[in-house]
Amino acid sequence: MAAMFGGIVGQEVMKACSGKFHPLYQFFYFDSLESLPTEPLDASDLKPQNSRYDARISVFGSKIQKKLEDAKVFMVGSGALGCEFLKNLALTGVCCNQQGKLTITDDDVIEKSNLSRQFLLRDWNIGQGKSTVAASAASSINPSLHVEALQNRASPETENVFNDAFWENLEVVINALDNVNARMYMDQRCLYIQKPLLESGTLGAYISECYV
């Protein structure tokens, strides 16, 4: 929620500074009540544990936090969207137990033009692989993050790497892609293996019927 509000405020500041696009001149209503547990939680499940996740535990309970920490997640892409996702996953504690694992893959390398919007990358990283640099930066946010960075393109040509055994072990897949063909392929694989897919895009969602 903090990331969402930060994004809105940043967007309005950019509008004011650039003079482009229309600012918000009306009420903006946002709620996330559907995120709250539907069943009453036991008071013992809400007790602080002297951890960085205590604020979340006080709302969702320690069992939910444990599920996040034990999750097995596959994220494709580590550009602008990928950096935002990685930051949020690290701060939330996703894949931060030994049982959990975050696998990210991106075959792209860092260019100077990336630095203005891919905030986990730095100018001294130019020429290096995006996934490895972004994973290292996310680990500095949360040293407990259990992450593996690969530099393979998710495509039919790499199904020897991302085979059925790899897919079956996943709990959720996150797209952080910038092209339609890759999105269509990931959508097809998630449908086939029956895994939930989180889809997003800087220009809207395209060619995919799988949403969480």
C-alpha positions as CSV (number, residue, x, y, z in Angstrom):
1,M,0.0,0.0,0.0
2,A,2.9,2.4,0.8
3,A,4.4,1.6,-2.6
4,M,1.0,2.3,-4.3
5,F,0.6,5.7,-2.6
6,G,4.3,6.5,-3.3
7,G,3.7,5.8,-6.9
8,I,0.6,8.1,-7.1
9,V,2.4,10.9,-5.3
10,G,5.5,10.6,-7.5
11,Q,3.2,10.6,-10.6
12,E,1.5,13.8,-9.5
13,V,4.9,15.5,-8.8
14,M,6.1,14.5,-12.3
15,K,2.9,16.0,-13.8
16,A,3.4,19.3,-11.9
17,C,7.1,19.5,-12.8
18,S,6.7,18.6,-16.5
19,G,3.4,20.4,-17.2
20,K,2.3,17.2,-19.1
21,F,-0.8,15.2,-18.5
22,H,-3.7,16.1,-16.3
23,P,-3.3,16.1,-12.5
24,L,-5.9,14.6,-10.1
25,Y,-8.6,17.2,-9.5
26,Q,-11.1,14.9,-7.9
27,F,-11.5,12.5,-5.1
28,F,-9.3,9.4,-5.4
29,Y,-10.9,6.4,-3.5
30,F,-8.8,3.4,-2.6
31,D,-9.4,0.5,-0.3
32,S,-7.8,-2.9,0.2
33,L,-10.4,-4.4,2.5
34,E,-10.5,-7.6,0.4
35,S,-6.9,-8.2,1.4
36,L,-7.9,-8.7,5.0
37,P,-8.5,-12.2,6.4
38,T,-12.1,-13.3,6.1
39,E,-11.9,-15.5,9.2
40,P,-11.3,-14.3,12.8
41,L,-7.7,-14.7,13.8
42,D,-6.5,-16.1,17.1
43,A,-4.9,-13.4,19.3
44,S,-1.8,-15.5,19.7
45,D,-1.3,-15.4,15.9
46,L,-1.1,-11.6,16.0
47,K,1.5,-11.3,18.7
48,P,4.7,-9.4,17.7
49,Q,7.7,-11.6,17.2
50,N,10.4,-8.8,17.4
51,S,10.9,-9.1,13.7
52,R,10.8,-6.6,10.8
53,Y,7.4,-8.1,9.8
54,D,5.6,-7.4,13.1
55,A,3.4,-4.7,11.6
56,R,2.1,-7.1,8.9
57,I,1.8,-9.9,11.5
58,S,-0.4,-7.7,13.6
59,V,-2.9,-7.5,10.7
60,F,-2.6,-10.8,8.8
61,G,-1.1,-13.1,11.4
62,S,2.1,-15.1,11.7
63,K,0.7,-18.0,9.6
64,I,0.2,-15.8,6.6
65,Q,3.7,-14.3,7.0
66,K,5.1,-17.8,7.2
67,K,3.4,-18.7,3.9
68,L,5.0,-15.7,2.3
69,E,8.4,-16.5,3.6
70,D,8.1,-20.2,2.4
71,A,6.8,-19.3,-1.0
72,K,8.3,-20.5,-4.2
73,V,8.1,-17.7,-6.8
74,F,9.3,-17.4,-10.4
75,M,9.7,-13.8,-11.8
76,V,10.4,-13.2,-15.4
77,G,12.1,-9.9,-16.1
78,S,14.1,-7.5,-13.9
79,G,13.7,-4.2,-15.6
80,A,11.5,-1.3,-14.3
81,L,8.6,-3.5,-13.2
82,G,11.0,-6.2,-11.9
83,C,12.9,-3.8,-9.7
84,E,9.6,-2.6,-8.1
85,F,8.5,-6.2,-7.6
86,L,11.8,-7.3,-6.2
87,K,11.9,-4.4,-3.7
88,N,8.4,-5.2,-2.5
89,L,9.0,-8.9,-2.2
90,A,12.2,-8.3,-0.2
91,L,10.4,-5.8,2.1
92,T,7.5,-8.1,2.6
93,G,9.6,-11.1,3.4
94,V,8.6,-13.3,0.5
95,C,11.0,-16.2,-0.1
96,C,12.9,-15.2,3.0
97,N,13.0,-18.7,4.6
98,Q,15.2,-21.6,3.5
99,Q,12.1,-23.4,2.3
100,G,11.2,-20.5,0.1
101,K,12.9,-19.5,-3.1
102,L,12.6,-16.7,-5.6
103,T,13.9,-17.4,-9.1
104,I,14.3,-14.5,-11.4
105,T,15.4,-14.6,-15.0
106,D,16.3,-11.9,-17.6
107,D,18.6,-12.3,-20.5
108,D,19.1,-8.5,-20.9
109,V,22.1,-6.5,-19.9
110,I,22.1,-3.0,-18.2
111,E,22.3,0.0,-20.5
112,K,22.6,3.7,-19.5
113,S,19.1,4.4,-20.6
114,N,17.8,1.9,-18.0
115,L,19.1,3.8,-15.0
116,S,16.4,6.5,-14.9
117,R,13.6,4.0,-14.2
118,Q,15.2,0.8,-12.9
119,F,16.2,2.0,-9.5
120,L,18.0,-1.1,-8.3
121,L,20.7,-0.6,-11.0
122,R,23.6,1.8,-10.8
123,D,25.9,3.4,-13.4
124,W,28.8,1.1,-12.5
125,N,26.5,-1.9,-13.4
126,I,26.3,-0.9,-17.1
127,G,27.1,-4.0,-19.2
128,Q,26.2,-6.4,-16.4
129,G,23.3,-8.8,-16.4
130,K,20.1,-7.2,-15.1
131,S,18.9,-10.2,-13.1
132,T,22.1,-10.7,-11.2
133,V,22.5,-7.0,-10.3
134,A,18.9,-6.6,-9.3
135,A,19.0,-9.8,-7.2
136,S,22.1,-8.6,-5.4
137,A,20.4,-5.2,-4.7
138,A,17.3,-6.9,-3.4
139,S,19.4,-9.1,-1.1
140,S,20.9,-5.9,0.4
141,I,17.4,-4.7,1.2
142,N,16.7,-8.0,3.0
143,P,19.7,-10.3,3.5
144,S,17.3,-13.2,4.3
145,L,16.0,-13.2,0.8
146,H,16.6,-16.6,-0.8
147,V,17.0,-15.7,-4.5
148,E,18.6,-17.2,-7.6
149,A,19.3,-15.1,-10.6
150,L,19.4,-16.6,-14.1
151,Q,20.1,-15.0,-17.5
152,N,17.9,-17.2,-19.6
153,R,15.0,-16.0,-21.8
154,A,11.7,-17.7,-20.9
155,S,10.8,-19.2,-24.2
156,P,10.3,-22.6,-25.9
157,E,14.1,-22.7,-26.5
158,T,14.8,-22.8,-22.7
159,E,12.2,-25.4,-21.7
160,N,15.2,-27.7,-20.8
161,V,16.0,-25.2,-18.1
162,F,12.4,-24.2,-17.1
163,N,11.0,-27.7,-17.5
164,D,7.8,-29.3,-16.1
165,A,9.6,-30.3,-12.8
166,F,10.7,-26.6,-12.3
167,W,7.2,-25.3,-13.0
168,E,5.4,-27.9,-10.8
169,N,7.4,-26.7,-7.8
170,L,6.2,-23.1,-8.1
171,E,3.4,-21.5,-6.2
172,V,3.1,-18.2,-8.2
173,V,4.6,-16.7,-11.3
174,I,5.2,-12.9,-11.8
175,N,5.5,-11.3,-15.2
176,A,7.7,-8.2,-15.4
177,L,7.9,-8.2,-19.2
178,D,8.0,-5.5,-21.9
179,N,6.9,-7.5,-25.0
180,V,3.7,-9.3,-26.1
181,N,5.3,-12.5,-27.3
182,A,6.9,-13.3,-23.9
183,R,3.7,-12.5,-22.1
184,M,1.7,-14.8,-24.4
185,Y,4.2,-17.6,-23.8
186,M,4.2,-17.2,-20.0
187,D,0.4,-17.1,-20.1
188,Q,0.3,-20.3,-22.1
189,R,2.7,-22.1,-19.7
190,C,0.8,-20.9,-16.6
191,L,-2.4,-22.2,-18.1
192,Y,-0.9,-25.5,-19.0
193,I,0.8,-26.1,-15.6
194,Q,-2.2,-24.4,-13.8
195,K,-0.1,-21.8,-11.8
196,P,-1.4,-18.4,-10.8
197,L,0.1,-15.5,-12.9
198,L,0.5,-11.9,-11.7
199,E,0.5,-9.8,-14.9
200,S,1.2,-6.1,-15.2
201,G,2.5,-3.6,-17.6
202,T,3.6,0.0,-17.9
203,L,1.2,0.4,-20.8
204,G,-1.6,-1.9,-19.5
205,A,-2.1,-5.6,-19.6
206,Y,-1.9,-7.3,-23.0
207,I,-2.9,-10.6,-24.4
208,S,-3.5,-12.5,-21.2
209,E,-6.5,-13.8,-19.4
210,C,-4.7,-14.9,-16.3
211,Y,-4.8,-12.4,-13.5
212,V,-4.5,-12.5,-9.7
